[in-house]
Amino acid sequence: MSTRGPAEGDAPHQHRSYAPSSVSCSVLTVSDSRTLDDDTSGDLIRDALEKAGHRVVDRAIVPDDAPSVRRAVLRGIERADVDAVLVTGGTGVAPRDVTPEAVAPLLDKRLDGFGELFRMLSFEEIGPAAVLSRALAGTAGRTLVYVMPGSRAAVRLALERLIVPELAHAVGQLLRPATR
């Protein structure tokens, strides 16, 4: 006979019960050369989110400089109607790639598993070049923040394998009432 109570045995179901049916997202592309007309990675994010039943309530492109990236991400975090900010671009090792440095100080909690798993899955597709990615994720208050590379292949991988399957569940955890 189990000594676990119903609350313990039912924890995964309980956690998922807090998940909203739809998540409101802000999509941010970091690029010196893209516009909304040719932002194929941003289009891919929007389309994947909408296909999964989520909403894109804001979309922007900002240049590859830390203050611009930080301001844009902070705007998304501060919006009451945004549950998650998804950022694409500026995660490599080139001198202008400053997205992780701009975003990391805004995070209250890092979700290190996102970057680790992203690089592992990328390694399966592209080999050792995956170590050059500095993808990251975390929470800022009650907002999820995901930072992924700018290539369409990387965005597709992150969305399909990591973000979309857990987005509502993760937001639900942030919105869950505190218990002690």
C-alpha positions as CSV (number, residue, x, y, z in Angstrom):
1,M,0.0,0.0,0.0
2,S,1.3,3.4,-1.0
3,T,1.9,6.0,1.7
4,R,1.7,8.9,-0.8
5,G,-1.3,11.1,-0.5
6,P,-3.5,12.0,-3.5
7,A,-1.8,15.4,-3.9
8,E,1.7,13.9,-4.3
9,G,0.6,11.1,-6.6
10,D,-1.3,13.5,-8.8
11,A,1.4,16.2,-9.0
12,P,2.0,16.1,-12.8
13,H,-1.7,16.3,-13.5
14,Q,-2.1,19.1,-10.9
15,H,0.8,21.1,-12.5
16,R,-0.7,20.8,-16.0
17,S,-4.1,21.9,-14.6
18,Y,-2.7,25.4,-14.2
19,A,-1.7,25.6,-17.9
20,P,-3.7,28.2,-19.8
21,S,-5.2,27.0,-23.1
22,S,-3.5,29.9,-24.9
23,V,-0.4,31.9,-24.2
24,S,0.2,35.6,-25.2
25,C,3.6,36.1,-26.7
26,S,5.9,38.9,-27.8
27,V,8.3,38.0,-30.7
28,L,11.5,39.9,-31.0
29,T,14.1,39.6,-33.8
30,V,17.6,40.9,-33.2
31,S,19.1,41.9,-36.5
32,D,20.9,44.8,-38.2
33,S,19.7,43.6,-41.6
34,R,16.2,42.2,-41.3
35,T,12.8,44.0,-41.6
36,L,9.3,42.7,-40.9
37,D,9.0,42.0,-44.6
38,D,11.9,39.6,-44.7
39,D,12.1,38.3,-41.1
40,T,11.6,34.6,-41.9
41,S,12.6,33.4,-38.4
42,G,10.1,35.8,-36.8
43,D,7.5,34.6,-39.3
44,L,8.3,31.0,-38.3
45,I,7.9,31.8,-34.6
46,R,4.6,33.5,-35.2
47,D,3.2,30.7,-37.3
48,A,4.3,28.0,-34.9
49,L,2.8,29.8,-31.9
50,E,-0.5,30.5,-33.7
51,K,-0.7,26.9,-35.0
52,A,-0.4,25.7,-31.4
53,G,-3.3,28.0,-30.4
54,H,-1.2,30.8,-28.8
55,R,-1.3,34.5,-29.6
56,V,1.4,36.9,-30.8
57,V,0.4,40.2,-29.3
58,D,3.6,42.1,-30.3
59,R,6.4,41.7,-32.8
60,A,9.4,43.9,-33.3
61,I,12.9,44.0,-34.8
62,V,15.8,45.7,-33.0
63,P,19.4,46.2,-33.9
64,D,22.3,44.1,-32.5
65,D,23.2,46.3,-29.6
66,A,22.7,45.5,-26.0
67,P,20.7,48.6,-24.9
68,S,18.2,48.2,-27.7
69,V,17.7,44.5,-27.0
70,R,17.4,45.0,-23.3
71,R,14.8,47.8,-23.7
72,A,12.7,45.7,-26.2
73,V,12.8,42.6,-24.0
74,L,11.9,44.7,-20.9
75,R,9.0,46.2,-22.8
76,G,7.6,42.7,-23.3
77,I,8.3,41.7,-19.7
78,E,6.4,44.7,-18.4
79,R,3.3,44.3,-20.6
80,A,0.5,42.8,-18.6
81,D,-0.8,41.0,-21.7
82,V,2.5,39.2,-22.4
83,D,3.2,35.7,-20.9
84,A,6.3,34.9,-22.9
85,V,8.9,36.8,-24.8
86,L,10.6,34.9,-27.6
87,V,13.8,36.4,-29.0
88,T,15.7,35.2,-32.0
89,G,19.1,36.3,-33.1
90,G,22.4,37.6,-31.7
91,T,23.3,34.4,-29.8
92,G,26.6,33.5,-31.5
93,V,30.1,34.5,-30.8
94,A,30.6,37.3,-33.3
95,P,31.4,40.7,-31.8
96,R,27.9,42.1,-32.5
97,D,26.2,39.0,-30.9
98,V,25.2,40.5,-27.5
99,T,21.7,39.2,-27.0
100,P,22.5,36.8,-24.1
101,E,24.4,39.6,-22.3
102,A,21.5,42.0,-22.8
103,V,18.8,39.5,-21.6
104,A,20.5,37.6,-18.8
105,P,20.5,40.5,-16.2
106,L,16.7,40.8,-16.7
107,L,16.0,37.2,-15.6
108,D,15.0,36.2,-12.0
109,K,15.5,32.5,-12.7
110,R,17.5,30.8,-15.4
111,L,16.2,27.7,-17.1
112,D,19.6,26.2,-17.8
113,G,18.1,23.0,-19.3
114,F,16.7,25.0,-22.3
115,G,20.2,26.0,-23.5
116,E,21.7,22.6,-22.6
117,L,19.0,20.6,-24.4
118,F,19.0,23.0,-27.4
119,R,22.7,22.6,-27.9
120,M,22.4,18.8,-27.5
121,L,19.6,18.6,-30.1
122,S,21.6,21.0,-32.4
123,F,24.6,18.8,-32.1
124,E,22.6,15.9,-33.5
125,E,21.8,18.1,-36.5
126,I,24.8,20.2,-37.1
127,G,27.7,18.7,-35.2
128,P,30.2,20.5,-33.1
129,A,29.1,24.0,-34.4
130,A,26.3,23.6,-31.8
131,V,28.7,24.7,-29.1
132,L,28.8,28.2,-30.6
133,S,25.1,28.8,-29.7
134,R,24.4,30.7,-26.5
135,A,20.7,30.0,-26.4
136,L,19.1,30.6,-23.0
137,A,15.8,30.9,-21.2
138,G,14.5,32.0,-17.9
139,T,11.8,33.9,-16.0
140,A,11.4,37.6,-15.3
141,G,8.6,38.0,-12.8
142,R,5.6,36.1,-14.3
143,T,7.0,36.2,-17.9
144,L,9.0,33.5,-19.6
145,V,11.9,34.6,-21.8
146,Y,13.4,32.4,-24.5
147,V,16.5,33.4,-26.5
148,M,17.4,31.3,-29.5
149,P,19.7,31.7,-32.6
150,G,18.5,33.5,-35.7
151,S,18.6,30.8,-38.3
152,R,15.3,29.2,-39.3
153,A,16.6,25.7,-38.6
154,A,17.6,26.7,-35.1
155,V,14.2,28.4,-34.5
156,R,12.3,25.4,-35.8
157,L,14.3,23.1,-33.6
158,A,13.8,25.2,-30.5
159,L,10.1,25.7,-31.1
160,E,9.2,22.1,-32.1
161,R,11.3,20.2,-29.6
162,L,11.4,22.5,-26.6
163,I,9.3,25.6,-26.5
164,V,5.9,24.8,-27.9
165,P,5.4,21.5,-26.1
166,E,6.0,23.1,-22.7
167,L,5.0,26.7,-23.2
168,A,1.5,26.6,-21.6
169,H,2.7,24.3,-18.8
170,A,5.6,26.7,-18.0
171,V,3.3,29.8,-18.1
172,G,0.9,27.9,-15.9
173,Q,3.6,27.3,-13.3
174,L,4.4,31.1,-13.2
175,L,0.7,31.9,-12.8
176,R,0.1,29.2,-10.2
177,P,-1.0,30.6,-6.8
178,A,1.8,30.3,-4.2
179,T,1.3,27.6,-1.6
180,R,3.2,26.9,1.6
